[in-house]
Amino acid sequence: MAAQSQTILVIDVGGSHIKCLASDRETPISFPSGPQLTAGQMVREVLRRTADWRFDVVSVGFPGVVRDGRIAREPHNLGSGWVDFDWTEAFRRPVKLINDAAMQALGDYEGGKMLFLGLGTGLGSALIVDGLVVPMELGHLPAGDGRVYEDDLGDQGRKRLGKKKWRRQVRDVVEGFRAALLPDDIVLGGGGAAHLKELPPQTRRGGNARAFPGGFSLWEPGYSGLKGQANK
């Protein structure tokens, strides 16, 4: 739950859409993103669409590497200008950054060792071990023939392979990660999860809206589940 003393705005940045929700509201808003979207454009559009909202702090789920509360590399599926962007200055409020898959993983976490895989424009991933979130970049691991895993499991891979072959590929990759990482729980989230006719064995479906409680939780008093990830 969000701290009652402040209102939190959570922004879930994706390769195709930006979704926003404040902790005192029930219905999120969304708007398209895309490969030309810069950080400055995103902030201006968020502020325009939430002009009548009141919020004290901001959580941003970013589809890429976040280290020590900062974006480490420009995103693969968005425009430029994200590294070294001054979020606090842009929003005029305190801001915490987290990998987008890690933010949804926090919202879906039920205990133990959980692997989260986000099937979307690319392939997001995060591991939570006894409450400690470890953002990962499994989607960029080599998958053979010059491809990486997100080339096959992301939106373009699904369109290229066809749904039947893509579903087999998802199942095979999930089983490979299970054997390598030995999780107690595997959650499949992201918009691509809706295209799975049946889930791979011993997995569960994550809710995309769970990213919002994950973002709210970053501001809980004493929260320390993102070692080296969220701003203090």
Residue pairs with C-beta under 8 A, 6 or more apart in sequence:
1 213
1 216
1 220
2 8
2 23
2 216
2 217
2 219
2 220
3 219
3 220
3 221
6 56
6 57
6 219
7 22
7 23
7 24
7 54
7 55
7 56
7 57
8 22
8 23
8 55
8 56
8 57
8 58
8 59
8 215
8 216
8 219
9 20
9 21
9 22
9 23
9 46
9 50
9 53
9 55
9 57
9 58
9 59
10 20
10 21
10 22
10 23
10 58
10 59
10 60
10 61
10 103
10 211
10 212
10 214
10 215
10 216
11 18
11 19
11 20
11 42
11 46
11 58
11 59
11 60
11 61
11 215
12 18
12 19
12 20
12 61
12 100
12 103
12 104
12 211
12 212
12 215
13 33
13 42
13 60
13 61
13 62
13 63
13 78
13 100
14 33
14 63
14 100
14 120
14 121
14 191
15 33
15 34
15 35
15 63
15 75
15 76
15 77
15 78
15 120
15 121
15 122
15 155
16 32
16 33
16 34
16 120
16 121
16 155
16 191
17 30
17 31
17 32
17 33
18 30
18 31
18 32
18 33
18 37
18 42
18 45
18 46
19 28
19 29
19 30
19 208
19 211
20 28
20 29
20 30
20 46
20 49
20 50
21 27
21 28
21 29
21 212
22 50
22 53
22 54
22 55
23 55
23 216
24 54
25 53
28 209
28 212
29 49
29 50
31 45
31 49
33 42
33 78
34 78
35 77
35 78
35 79
36 78
36 79
37 78
37 79
38 78
38 79
38 80
38 81
38 82
39 81
39 82
39 85
39 90
40 81
40 85
40 90
41 79
43 87
43 90
43 91
47 91
55 93
56 93
56 94
57 93
57 94
57 95
57 96
57 219
58 87
58 91
58 93
58 94
58 95
58 96
59 95
59 96
59 97
59 98
59 103
59 215
59 216
59 218
59 219
60 87
60 95
60 96
60 97
60 98
60 215
61 98
61 99
61 100
61 102
61 103
61 104
61 211
61 214
61 215
62 71
62 75
62 82
62 97
62 98
62 99
62 100
63 75
63 76
63 77
63 78
63 99
63 100
63 101
63 121
63 122
63 124
64 71
64 72
64 73
64 74
64 75
64 76
64 82
64 99
65 71
65 72
65 73
65 99
65 135
65 137
66 72
66 97
66 98
66 99
66 102
66 135
66 229
67 228
67 229
68 228
68 229
69 96
69 97
69 229
69 230
69 231
69 232
70 83
70 84
70 97
71 82
71 83
71 84
71 85
71 97
72 83
73 83
74 80
74 81
74 82
74 83
75 82
76 122
77 121
77 122
87 95
87 97
88 94
88 95
94 231
95 231
96 218
96 219
96 230
96 231
97 229
97 230
97 231
98 106
98 133
98 135
98 214
98 215
98 218
98 226
98 229
98 230
99 124
99 126
99 135
99 229
100 118
100 124
100 211
101 116
101 117
101 118
101 124
101 125
101 126
101 135
101 136
101 189
102 116
102 126
102 133
102 135
102 214
102 226
102 229
103 211
103 214
103 215
103 218
104 116
104 118
104 124
104 126
104 189
104 190
104 206
104 208
104 210
104 211
104 214
105 114
105 116
105 126
105 127
105 128
105 133
105 187
105 189
105 206
105 214
106 128
106 133
106 213
106 214
106 215
106 217
106 218
106 225
107 206
107 207
107 209
107 210
107 211
107 212
107 213
107 214
107 215
107 217
108 114
108 116
108 187
108 189
108 206
108 207
108 210
108 214
109 128
109 131
110 185
111 184
111 185
112 130
112 183
112 184
112 185
113 127
113 128
113 129
113 130
113 182
113 183
113 184
113 185
114 127
114 128
114 183
114 184
114 185
114 186
114 187
115 125
115 126
115 127
115 177
115 178
115 181
115 183
115 185
115 186
115 187
116 124
116 125
116 126
116 127
116 128
116 186
116 187
116 189
116 206
117 123
117 124
117 125
117 138
117 153
117 174
117 177
117 186
117 187
117 188
117 189
117 190
118 124
118 125
118 189
118 190
118 206
119 153
119 154
119 170
119 188
119 189
119 190
119 191
119 192
119 193
119 195
119 196
120 154
120 155
120 190
120 191
120 192
121 154
121 155
122 139
122 150
122 154
123 138
123 139
123 149
123 150
123 153
123 154
124 139
124 189
124 190
125 135
125 136
125 137
125 138
125 139
126 133
126 134
126 135
126 136
127 133
127 134
127 136
127 181
127 183
128 134
128 225
131 225
132 225
132 227
133 225
133 226
133 227
133 229
135 229
138 149
138 177
139 148
139 149
139 150
139 153
139 154
140 148
140 149
140 150
141 148
141 149
142 148
143 149
143 151
143 152
143 173
149 173
150 157
151 157
152 161
152 166
152 169
152 173
153 166
153 169
153 170
153 173
153 192
154 192
155 191
155 192
157 166
157 169
158 166
158 192
158 195
161 169
163 195
163 197
166 195
167 195
167 196
167 197
167 198
170 188
170 196
170 200
171 200
174 186
174 188
174 200
174 203
175 200
177 183
177 186
178 186
178 202
185 204
186 200
186 202
186 203
186 204
187 203
187 204
187 205
187 206
188 196
188 199
188 200
188 203
188 204
188 205
188 206
189 205
189 206
189 207
189 208
189 210
190 206
190 208
191 208
193 205
193 206
196 205
199 205
217 223
217 225
218 226
218 230
223 230
